[in-house]
Amino acid sequence: MNIWSEEFGAVTDAPILLIMGSMSQGVLWPDEFVGRLAAGGRRVIRYDHRDTGMSDTVDFAAEPYTWDDIKNDVYRVLDAHGLESAHLVCHSAGGLLGQFVAVERPERVRSLTVIGSSPLGGGEGQVIVRALMGQPQPEGSLPEPAPEFTAFYRALMAAPPPEDRRARIDGMIAEQRVLHGTGLPFDEDAARRLQERIYDRARDLSAVTNHRLAAMAKPEFEPVNVVHRVKAPTLVIEGSHEPAKPGHGAIIAERIPGARLMIVAGMGHTLPPEVHEELAAAILAHTAG
């Protein structure tokens, strides 16, 4: 399994490994944001998960895997770059991977930053499925997604697959718009450039659905009642207009001893230019020393 990665900054600088969410390419970490981290004196590494972007894709029926394997790819990327440890900066489901790594191999995590994520073992996937199916949430469940998020994905599940490149990219832009949230203006031209880049650099765009099969292959991937064992200094970041996992950041911060919660005004579930300076400054401060 070959995993595509690239790095920025001096090899002598403190390393940051960027871990993107499920079914997402590493280039969803915006170039400008990555550049700010590198200019701040960090060696920054981003990578494509297996079955996304320029990393290897597989025939899942012939070569099945689980989210444990996706998590173990974190170690493979660190090893490939000669790193015994790094600061982990994680987005969405990447935050679950980062929390798991911090519990499982604490010596490899200098600090942890989770953005737009959920607490490890909190049952985020089940919450989203129940919301999409219109089922009630049991008492004590994580907060469910915003109504516009649920409505979009219900319609997407019922829609026929796109027939060509333009239709596929239009659908990807529509999804980005929903994830962007309502707190900041949505730049459709910039969204189109990003989604065209994602489409064109993918070995097989349809392979991302293997991440769902991996989750189904081992639904109990997330260990429960362990997140309090995270020892790495932790920064939790959530947008004030988070549509996918609203309020989950506060729960992570409550469960990880000493974790600090940061709310970014206007931000949804994406990383638009308006928040790059604020995010980079917070992460540079968190990874200093």
ZADO-1210 file (C-alpha; in nm, 4 decimals, padded with zeros to 6 digits):
<atoms>
<atom x="00.0000" y="00.0000" z="00.0000" code="MET" pos="1"/>
<atom x="00.1637" y="00.3205" z="-00.1212" code="ASN" pos="2"/>
<atom x="00.0534" y="00.6369" z="00.0577" code="ILE" pos="3"/>
<atom x="00.1101" y="00.9712" z="-00.1162" code="TRP" pos="4"/>
<atom x="00.2489" y="01.2488" z="00.1024" code="SER" pos="5"/>
<atom x="00.4351" y="01.5761" z="00.0721" code="GLU" pos="6"/>
<atom x="00.6112" y="01.8027" z="00.3171" code="GLU" pos="7"/>
<atom x="00.6851" y="02.1723" z="00.3537" code="PHE" pos="8"/>
<atom x="00.9335" y="02.3684" z="00.5649" code="GLY" pos="9"/>
<atom x="01.2763" y="02.2796" z="00.6983" code="ALA" pos="10"/>
<atom x="01.3447" y="01.9210" z="00.8056" code="VAL" pos="11"/>
<atom x="01.4987" y="02.0597" z="01.1251" code="THR" pos="12"/>
<atom x="01.1735" y="02.2294" z="01.2293" code="ASP" pos="13"/>
<atom x="00.9215" y="02.0739" z="01.4672" code="ALA" pos="14"/>
<atom x="00.7029" y="01.8363" z="01.2625" code="PRO" pos="15"/>
<atom x="00.3277" y="01.8654" z="01.2184" code="ILE" pos="16"/>
<atom x="00.1370" y="01.5771" z="01.0588" code="LEU" pos="17"/>
<atom x="-00.1951" y="01.6855" z="00.9091" code="LEU" pos="18"/>
<atom x="-00.4609" y="01.4109" z="00.9158" code="ILE" pos="19"/>
<atom x="-00.7707" y="01.4778" z="00.7045" code="MET" pos="20"/>
<atom x="-01.1135" y="01.3225" z="00.7521" code="GLY" pos="21"/>
<atom x="-01.2845" y="01.0197" z="00.6022" code="SER" pos="22"/>
<atom x="-01.2880" y="00.9906" z="00.2218" code="MET" pos="23"/>
<atom x="-01.0825" y="01.3108" z="00.1980" code="SER" pos="24"/>
<atom x="-00.7616" y="01.3950" z="00.0171" code="GLN" pos="25"/>
<atom x="-00.4722" y="01.5650" z="00.1914" code="GLY" pos="26"/>
<atom x="-00.5037" y="01.8710" z="-00.0330" code="VAL" pos="27"/>
<atom x="-00.8194" y="01.9636" z="00.1573" code="LEU" pos="28"/>
<atom x="-00.5653" y="02.1128" z="00.3963" code="TRP" pos="29"/>
<atom x="-00.5501" y="02.4458" z="00.2083" code="PRO" pos="30"/>
<atom x="-00.2170" y="02.5484" z="00.0587" code="ASP" pos="31"/>
<atom x="-00.2332" y="02.8918" z="00.2220" code="GLU" pos="32"/>
<atom x="-00.2974" y="02.7409" z="00.5653" code="PHE" pos="33"/>
<atom x="-00.0147" y="02.4894" z="00.5207" code="VAL" pos="34"/>
<atom x="00.2114" y="02.7727" z="00.4078" code="GLY" pos="35"/>
<atom x="00.1358" y="02.9733" z="00.7205" code="ARG" pos="36"/>
<atom x="00.2361" y="02.6789" z="00.9395" code="LEU" pos="37"/>
<atom x="00.5595" y="02.6258" z="00.7448" code="ALA" pos="38"/>
<atom x="00.6414" y="02.9977" z="00.7558" code="ALA" pos="39"/>
<atom x="00.5902" y="02.9805" z="01.1323" code="GLY" pos="40"/>
<atom x="00.8774" y="02.7350" z="01.1659" code="GLY" pos="41"/>
<atom x="00.7114" y="02.3989" z="01.1294" code="ARG" pos="42"/>
<atom x="00.7879" y="02.0996" z="00.9098" code="ARG" pos="43"/>
<atom x="00.4406" y="02.0256" z="00.7739" code="VAL" pos="44"/>
<atom x="00.3355" y="01.6936" z="00.6221" code="ILE" pos="45"/>
<atom x="00.0027" y="01.6159" z="00.4587" code="ARG" pos="46"/>
<atom x="-00.1021" y="01.2910" z="00.2937" code="TYR" pos="47"/>
<atom x="-00.3805" y="01.1207" z="00.1039" code="ASP" pos="48"/>
<atom x="-00.5540" y="00.8418" z="00.2911" code="HIS" pos="49"/>
<atom x="-00.5564" y="00.5052" z="00.1163" code="ARG" pos="50"/>
<atom x="-00.8245" y="00.4965" z="-00.1545" code="ASP" pos="51"/>
<atom x="-00.8158" y="00.8752" z="-00.1912" code="THR" pos="52"/>
<atom x="-00.6234" y="01.1091" z="-00.4192" code="GLY" pos="53"/>
<atom x="-00.2886" y="00.9794" z="-00.5364" code="MET" pos="54"/>
<atom x="-00.2536" y="00.7028" z="-00.2787" code="SER" pos="55"/>
<atom x="-00.3117" y="00.3428" z="-00.3828" code="ASP" pos="56"/>
<atom x="-00.6653" y="00.2218" z="-00.4392" code="THR" pos="57"/>
<atom x="-00.7805" y="-00.1363" z="-00.3940" code="VAL" pos="58"/>
<atom x="-01.0527" y="-00.3760" z="-00.4932" code="ASP" pos="59"/>
<atom x="-01.2137" y="-00.3929" z="-00.1493" code="PHE" pos="60"/>
<atom x="-01.3729" y="-00.7325" z="-00.2117" code="ALA" pos="61"/>
<atom x="-01.0308" y="-00.8797" z="-00.2876" code="ALA" pos="62"/>
<atom x="-00.8317" y="-00.6737" z="-00.0355" code="GLU" pos="63"/>
<atom x="-01.0622" y="-00.5698" z="00.2488" code="PRO" pos="64"/>
<atom x="-00.9392" y="-00.3538" z="00.5329" code="TYR" pos="65"/>
<atom x="-01.0754" y="-00.1771" z="00.8407" code="THR" pos="66"/>
<atom x="-01.0351" y="00.1620" z="01.0021" code="TRP" pos="67"/>
<atom x="-00.7608" y="00.0071" z="01.2130" code="ASP" pos="68"/>
<atom x="-00.5588" y="-00.0091" z="00.8914" code="ASP" pos="69"/>
<atom x="-00.6384" y="00.3538" z="00.8096" code="ILE" pos="70"/>
<atom x="-00.5253" y="00.4448" z="01.1624" code="LYS" pos="71"/>
<atom x="-00.2066" y="00.2436" z="01.1220" code="ASN" pos="72"/>
<atom x="-00.1295" y="00.4404" z="00.8058" code="ASP" pos="73"/>
<atom x="-00.0571" y="00.7328" z="01.0409" code="VAL" pos="74"/>
<atom x="00.2389" y="00.5368" z="01.1780" code="TYR" pos="75"/>
<atom x="00.3475" y="00.4431" z="00.8264" code="ARG" pos="76"/>
<atom x="00.3573" y="00.8080" z="00.7197" code="VAL" pos="77"/>
<atom x="00.5523" y="00.9062" z="01.0305" code="LEU" pos="78"/>
<atom x="00.7983" y="00.6235" z="00.9690" code="ASP" pos="79"/>
<atom x="00.8376" y="00.7109" z="00.6013" code="ALA" pos="80"/>
<atom x="00.9373" y="01.0648" z="00.6986" code="HIS" pos="81"/>
<atom x="01.1780" y="00.9384" z="00.9640" code="GLY" pos="82"/>
<atom x="00.9750" y="01.0726" z="01.2554" code="LEU" pos="83"/>
<atom x="00.9548" y="00.9067" z="01.5945" code="GLU" pos="84"/>
<atom x="00.6885" y="01.1594" z="01.6943" code="SER" pos="85"/>
<atom x="00.5056" y="01.4649" z="01.5650" code="ALA" pos="86"/>
<atom x="00.2388" y="01.7174" z="01.6489" code="HIS" pos="87"/>
<atom x="-00.0875" y="01.5776" z="01.5103" code="LEU" pos="88"/>
<atom x="-00.3369" y="01.8242" z="01.3605" code="VAL" pos="89"/>
<atom x="-00.6546" y="01.6445" z="01.2599" code="CYS" pos="90"/>
<atom x="-00.9826" y="01.7288" z="01.0925" code="HIS" pos="91"/>
<atom x="-01.3220" y="01.5574" z="01.1242" code="SER" pos="92"/>
<atom x="-01.2775" y="01.1766" z="01.1277" code="ALA" pos="93"/>
<atom x="-00.9049" y="01.2442" z="01.1258" code="GLY" pos="94"/>
<atom x="-00.9616" y="01.3651" z="01.4807" code="GLY" pos="95"/>
<atom x="-01.0813" y="01.0175" z="01.5766" code="LEU" pos="96"/>
<atom x="-00.7613" y="00.8750" z="01.4282" code="LEU" pos="97"/>
<atom x="-00.5516" y="01.1301" z="01.6158" code="GLY" pos="98"/>
<atom x="-00.7232" y="01.0582" z="01.9478" code="GLN" pos="99"/>
<atom x="-00.6777" y="00.6833" z="01.8956" code="PHE" pos="100"/>
<atom x="-00.3077" y="00.7224" z="01.8133" code="VAL" pos="101"/>
<atom x="-00.2608" y="00.9470" z="02.1187" code="ALA" pos="102"/>
<atom x="-00.4096" y="00.6746" z="02.3404" code="VAL" pos="103"/>
<atom x="-00.2439" y="00.3788" z="02.1703" code="GLU" pos="104"/>
<atom x="00.1047" y="00.5237" z="02.1099" code="ARG" pos="105"/>
<atom x="00.1414" y="00.8334" z="02.3300" code="PRO" pos="106"/>
<atom x="00.5156" y="00.8471" z="02.2712" code="GLU" pos="107"/>
<atom x="00.4511" y="00.9334" z="01.9074" code="ARG" pos="108"/>
<atom x="00.2281" y="01.2350" z="01.9753" code="VAL" pos="109"/>
<atom x="00.3917" y="01.5618" z="02.0848" code="ARG" pos="110"/>
<atom x="00.0597" y="01.7439" z="02.0894" code="SER" pos="111"/>
<atom x="-00.2886" y="01.6914" z="01.9504" code="LEU" pos="112"/>
<atom x="-00.5156" y="01.9377" z="01.7709" code="THR" pos="113"/>
<atom x="-00.8614" y="01.8243" z="01.6608" code="VAL" pos="114"/>
<atom x="-01.0803" y="02.0397" z="01.4350" code="ILE" pos="115"/>
<atom x="-01.4485" y="01.9737" z="01.3646" code="GLY" pos="116"/>
<atom x="-01.4302" y="01.6293" z="01.5201" code="SER" pos="117"/>
<atom x="-01.6083" y="01.4061" z="01.7709" code="SER" pos="118"/>
<atom x="-01.4947" y="01.2286" z="02.0876" code="PRO" pos="119"/>
<atom x="-01.3363" y="00.8890" z="02.0344" code="LEU" pos="120"/>
<atom x="-01.5849" y="00.6149" z="02.1201" code="GLY" pos="121"/>
<atom x="-01.8776" y="00.8570" z="02.1277" code="GLY" pos="122"/>
<atom x="-02.0806" y="00.6850" z="01.8564" code="GLY" pos="123"/>
<atom x="-02.0699" y="00.9709" z="01.6051" code="GLU" pos="124"/>
<atom x="-02.1418" y="00.7393" z="01.3113" code="GLY" pos="125"/>
<atom x="-02.4541" y="00.5977" z="01.4714" code="GLN" pos="126"/>
<atom x="-02.5799" y="00.9484" z="01.5512" code="VAL" pos="127"/>
<atom x="-02.5505" y="01.0522" z="01.1859" code="ILE" pos="128"/>
<atom x="-02.7131" y="00.7313" z="01.0596" code="VAL" pos="129"/>
<atom x="-03.0085" y="00.7706" z="01.2970" code="ARG" pos="130"/>
<atom x="-03.0480" y="01.1327" z="01.1905" code="ALA" pos="131"/>
<atom x="-03.0500" y="01.0369" z="00.8230" code="LEU" pos="132"/>
<atom x="-03.3030" y="00.7618" z="00.8883" code="MET" pos="133"/>
<atom x="-03.5254" y="00.9910" z="01.0927" code="GLY" pos="134"/>
<atom x="-03.4837" y="00.7760" z="01.4035" code="GLN" pos="135"/>
<atom x="-03.4846" y="00.9199" z="01.7568" code="PRO" pos="136"/>
<atom x="-03.1526" y="00.9610" z="01.9330" code="GLN" pos="137"/>
<atom x="-03.1117" y="00.7698" z="02.2609" code="PRO" pos="138"/>
<atom x="-03.0612" y="00.9729" z="02.5745" code="GLU" pos="139"/>
<atom x="-02.6977" y="01.0671" z="02.6172" code="GLY" pos="140"/>
<atom x="-02.6149" y="01.0577" z="02.2454" code="SER" pos="141"/>
<atom x="-02.3938" y="01.3175" z="02.0854" code="LEU" pos="142"/>
<atom x="-02.5758" y="01.6181" z="01.9347" code="PRO" pos="143"/>
<atom x="-02.7076" y="01.5359" z="01.5891" code="GLU" pos="144"/>
<atom x="-02.6197" y="01.7234" z="01.2695" code="PRO" pos="145"/>
<atom x="-02.7865" y="02.0467" z="01.1667" code="ALA" pos="146"/>
<atom x="-03.1144" y="02.0067" z="00.9717" code="PRO" pos="147"/>
<atom x="-02.9613" y="02.1357" z="00.6474" code="GLU" pos="148"/>
<atom x="-02.6857" y="01.8724" z="00.6731" code="PHE" pos="149"/>
<atom x="-02.9375" y="01.5931" z="00.7245" code="THR" pos="150"/>
<atom x="-03.1644" y="01.7151" z="00.4443" code="ALA" pos="151"/>
<atom x="-02.8775" y="01.7357" z="00.1969" code="PHE" pos="152"/>
<atom x="-02.7513" y="01.3825" z="00.2592" code="TYR" pos="153"/>
<atom x="-03.0999" y="01.2337" z="00.2574" code="ARG" pos="154"/>
<atom x="-03.1520" y="01.3840" z="-00.0879" code="ALA" pos="155"/>
<atom x="-02.8076" y="01.2697" z="-00.1979" code="LEU" pos="156"/>
<atom x="-02.8820" y="00.9103" z="-00.0944" code="MET" pos="157"/>
<atom x="-03.1969" y="00.9118" z="-00.3084" code="ALA" pos="158"/>
<atom x="-03.0437" y="01.0789" z="-00.6142" code="ALA" pos="159"/>
<atom x="-02.9032" y="00.8894" z="-00.9155" code="PRO" pos="160"/>
<atom x="-02.5228" y="00.8944" z="-00.9521" code="PRO" pos="161"/>
<atom x="-02.3785" y="01.1798" z="-01.1613" code="PRO" pos="162"/>
<atom x="-02.3195" y="01.0911" z="-01.5245" code="GLU" pos="163"/>
<atom x="-02.0083" y="01.2932" z="-01.6096" code="ASP" pos="164"/>
<atom x="-01.7227" y="01.5037" z="-01.4732" code="ARG" pos="165"/>
<atom x="-01.9171" y="01.8295" z="-01.4623" code="ARG" pos="166"/>
<atom x="-02.2139" y="01.6748" z="-01.2829" code="ALA" pos="167"/>
<atom x="-01.9832" y="01.5071" z="-01.0339" code="ARG" pos="168"/>
<atom x="-01.7979" y="01.8314" z="-00.9620" code="ILE" pos="169"/>
<atom x="-02.1261" y="02.0227" z="-00.9306" code="ASP" pos="170"/>
<atom x="-02.2363" y="01.7698" z="-00.6697" code="GLY" pos="171"/>
<atom x="-01.9056" y="01.8021" z="-00.4838" code="MET" pos="172"/>
<atom x="-01.9481" y="02.1815" z="-00.4767" code="ILE" pos="173"/>
<atom x="-02.3018" y="02.1451" z="-00.3409" code="ALA" pos="174"/>
<atom x="-02.1684" y="01.9205" z="-00.0652" code="GLU" pos="175"/>
<atom x="-01.8910" y="02.1672" z="00.0144" code="GLN" pos="176"/>
<atom x="-02.1503" y="02.4453" z="00.0393" code="ARG" pos="177"/>
<atom x="-02.3455" y="02.2521" z="00.3026" code="VAL" pos="178"/>
<atom x="-02.0331" y="02.1653" z="00.4998" code="LEU" pos="179"/>
<atom x="-01.9147" y="02.5270" z="00.4779" code="HIS" pos="180"/>
<atom x="-02.2091" y="02.6309" z="00.6939" code="GLY" pos="181"/>
<atom x="-02.3903" y="02.9621" z="00.7030" code="THR" pos="182"/>
<atom x="-02.1520" y="03.1767" z="00.9051" code="GLY" pos="183"/>
<atom x="-01.9293" y="03.3020" z="00.6235" code="LEU" pos="184"/>
<atom x="-01.9850" y="03.3826" z="00.2535" code="PRO" pos="185"/>
<atom x="-01.9402" y="03.0832" z="00.0250" code="PHE" pos="186"/>
<atom x="-01.6951" y="03.1368" z="-00.2633" code="ASP" pos="187"/>
<atom x="-01.8306" y="02.9144" z="-00.5401" code="GLU" pos="188"/>
<atom x="-01.5467" y="02.9922" z="-00.7819" code="ASP" pos="189"/>
<atom x="-01.2863" y="02.8871" z="-00.5239" code="ALA" pos="190"/>
<atom x="-01.4933" y="02.5789" z="-00.4438" code="ALA" pos="191"/>
<atom x="-01.4998" y="02.4812" z="-00.8113" code="ARG" pos="192"/>
<atom x="-01.1206" y="02.5155" z="-00.8389" code="ARG" pos="193"/>
<atom x="-01.0746" y="02.2971" z="-00.5317" code="LEU" pos="194"/>
<atom x="-01.3170" y="02.0273" z="-00.6425" code="GLN" pos="195"/>
<atom x="-01.1710" y="02.0190" z="-00.9941" code="GLU" pos="196"/>
<atom x="-00.8295" y="01.9656" z="-00.8360" code="ARG" pos="197"/>
<atom x="-00.9650" y="01.6851" z="-00.6180" code="ILE" pos="198"/>
<atom x="-01.1387" y="01.5222" z="-00.9136" code="TYR" pos="199"/>
<atom x="-00.8407" y="01.5445" z="-01.1477" code="ASP" pos="200"/>
<atom x="-00.5732" y="01.4189" z="-00.9078" code="ARG" pos="201"/>
<atom x="-00.7686" y="01.1139" z="-00.7896" code="ALA" pos="202"/>
<atom x="-00.6552" y="00.7753" z="-00.9167" code="ARG" pos="203"/>
<atom x="-01.0125" y="00.6510" z="-00.8763" code="ASP" pos="204"/>
<atom x="-01.2621" y="00.8943" z="-00.7244" code="LEU" pos="205"/>
<atom x="-01.5148" y="00.6186" z="-00.6547" code="SER" pos="206"/>
<atom x="-01.2654" y="00.4328" z="-00.4339" code="ALA" pos="207"/>
<atom x="-01.3356" y="00.6682" z="-00.1424" code="VAL" pos="208"/>
<atom x="-01.6507" y="00.4669" z="-00.0676" code="THR" pos="209"/>
<atom x="-01.4186" y="00.1901" z="00.0529" code="ASN" pos="210"/>
<atom x="-01.3845" y="00.3933" z="00.3738" code="HIS" pos="211"/>
<atom x="-01.7524" y="00.3246" z="00.4406" code="ARG" pos="212"/>
<atom x="-01.6991" y="-00.0455" z="00.3750" code="LEU" pos="213"/>
<atom x="-01.4026" y="-00.0368" z="00.6135" code="ALA" pos="214"/>
<atom x="-01.6256" y="00.1127" z="00.8830" code="ALA" pos="215"/>
<atom x="-01.8872" y="-00.1562" z="00.8247" code="MET" pos="216"/>
<atom x="-01.6198" y="-00.4279" z="00.8356" code="ALA" pos="217"/>
<atom x="-01.5361" y="-00.3324" z="01.1948" code="LYS" pos="218"/>
<atom x="-01.8052" y="-00.1054" z="01.3385" code="PRO" pos="219"/>
<atom x="-01.6450" y="-00.1187" z="01.6842" code="GLU" pos="220"/>
<atom x="-01.3251" y="00.0496" z="01.5607" code="PHE" pos="221"/>
<atom x="-01.3526" y="00.3299" z="01.8149" code="GLU" pos="222"/>
<atom x="-01.2627" y="00.2064" z="02.1648" code="PRO" pos="223"/>
<atom x="-01.4962" y="00.3427" z="02.4323" code="VAL" pos="224"/>
<atom x="-01.4050" y="00.4911" z="02.7699" code="ASN" pos="225"/>
<atom x="-01.0432" y="00.5581" z="02.6756" code="VAL" pos="226"/>
<atom x="-01.0333" y="00.9173" z="02.5489" code="VAL" pos="227"/>
<atom x="-00.9518" y="01.0395" z="02.9002" code="HIS" pos="228"/>
<atom x="-00.6208" y="00.8559" z="02.8601" code="ARG" pos="229"/>
<atom x="-00.4966" y="01.1104" z="02.6044" code="VAL" pos="230"/>
<atom x="-00.1891" y="01.2637" z="02.7690" code="LYS" pos="231"/>
<atom x="-00.0742" y="01.4884" z="02.4859" code="ALA" pos="232"/>
<atom x="-00.1494" y="01.8602" z="02.5219" code="PRO" pos="233"/>
<atom x="-00.4765" y="01.8962" z="02.3317" code="THR" pos="234"/>
<atom x="-00.6378" y="02.1850" z="02.1487" code="LEU" pos="235"/>
<atom x="-00.9969" y="02.1343" z="02.0335" code="VAL" pos="236"/>
<atom x="-01.1268" y="02.3653" z="01.7617" code="ILE" pos="237"/>
<atom x="-01.4873" y="02.3965" z="01.6463" code="GLU" pos="238"/>
<atom x="-01.6599" y="02.6449" z="01.4206" code="GLY" pos="239"/>
<atom x="-01.9486" y="02.8467" z="01.5586" code="SER" pos="240"/>
<atom x="-02.1537" y="02.7294" z="01.2575" code="HIS" pos="241"/>
<atom x="-02.0469" y="02.3623" z="01.2536" code="GLU" pos="242"/>
<atom x="-02.3207" y="02.1712" z="01.0622" code="PRO" pos="243"/>
<atom x="-02.1962" y="01.8127" z="01.0897" code="ALA" pos="244"/>
<atom x="-02.0882" y="01.7764" z="01.4523" code="LYS" pos="245"/>
<atom x="-02.2259" y="02.0766" z="01.6431" code="PRO" pos="246"/>
<atom x="-02.1197" y="02.0831" z="02.0060" code="GLY" pos="247"/>
<atom x="-01.8958" y="01.7782" z="01.9780" code="HIS" pos="248"/>
<atom x="-01.5831" y="01.9852" z="02.0378" code="GLY" pos="249"/>
<atom x="-01.6934" y="02.0834" z="02.3875" code="ALA" pos="250"/>
<atom x="-01.7482" y="01.7166" z="02.4708" code="ILE" pos="251"/>
<atom x="-01.3977" y="01.6252" z="02.3532" code="ILE" pos="252"/>
<atom x="-01.2526" y="01.9062" z="02.5635" code="ALA" pos="253"/>
<atom x="-01.4467" y="01.7852" z="02.8669" code="GLU" pos="254"/>
<atom x="-01.3231" y="01.4280" z="02.8303" code="ARG" pos="255"/>
<atom x="-00.9522" y="01.4908" z="02.7650" code="ILE" pos="256"/>
<atom x="-00.7786" y="01.6182" z="03.0789" code="PRO" pos="257"/>
<atom x="-00.6404" y="01.9674" z="03.0343" code="GLY" pos="258"/>
<atom x="-00.7769" y="02.0107" z="02.6814" code="ALA" pos="259"/>
<atom x="-00.8567" y="02.3636" z="02.5653" code="ARG" pos="260"/>
<atom x="-01.1595" y="02.4483" z="02.3508" code="LEU" pos="261"/>
<atom x="-01.1430" y="02.7205" z="02.0850" code="MET" pos="262"/>
<atom x="-01.4543" y="02.8379" z="01.8978" code="ILE" pos="263"/>
<atom x="-01.3866" y="03.0045" z="01.5607" code="VAL" pos="264"/>
<atom x="-01.6505" y="03.2603" z="01.4692" code="ALA" pos="265"/>
<atom x="-01.8276" y="03.1908" z="01.1413" code="GLY" pos="266"/>
<atom x="-01.6485" y="02.8660" z="01.0599" code="MET" pos="267"/>
<atom x="-01.8447" y="02.5580" z="00.9623" code="GLY" pos="268"/>
<atom x="-01.6937" y="02.2172" z="00.8816" code="HIS" pos="269"/>
<atom x="-01.4498" y="02.3420" z="00.6164" code="THR" pos="270"/>
<atom x="-01.1338" y="02.5529" z="00.6318" code="LEU" pos="271"/>
<atom x="-01.2060" y="02.8713" z="00.4312" code="PRO" pos="272"/>
<atom x="-00.9476" y="03.1488" z="00.3832" code="PRO" pos="273"/>
<atom x="-01.1159" y="03.3761" z="00.6377" code="GLU" pos="274"/>
<atom x="-01.0058" y="03.1486" z="00.9244" code="VAL" pos="275"/>
<atom x="-00.6555" y="03.0507" z="00.8112" code="HIS" pos="276"/>
<atom x="-00.4731" y="03.3215" z="01.0052" code="GLU" pos="277"/>
<atom x="-00.6607" y="03.2502" z="01.3280" code="GLU" pos="278"/>
<atom x="-00.6230" y="02.8734" z="01.2979" code="LEU" pos="279"/>
<atom x="-00.2546" y="02.8864" z="01.2071" code="ALA" pos="280"/>
<atom x="-00.1733" y="03.1263" z="01.4928" code="ALA" pos="281"/>
<atom x="-00.3488" y="02.8991" z="01.7440" code="ALA" pos="282"/>
<atom x="-00.1778" y="02.5860" z="01.6151" code="ILE" pos="283"/>
<atom x="00.1653" y="02.7495" z="01.6038" code="LEU" pos="284"/>
<atom x="00.1206" y="02.8581" z="01.9654" code="ALA" pos="285"/>
<atom x="-00.0023" y="02.5126" z="02.0660" code="HIS" pos="286"/>
<atom x="00.2929" y="02.3366" z="01.8997" code="THR" pos="287"/>
<atom x="00.5618" y="02.5749" z="02.0281" code="ALA" pos="288"/>
<atom x="00.8317" y="02.4510" z="02.2620" code="GLY" pos="289"/>
</atoms>
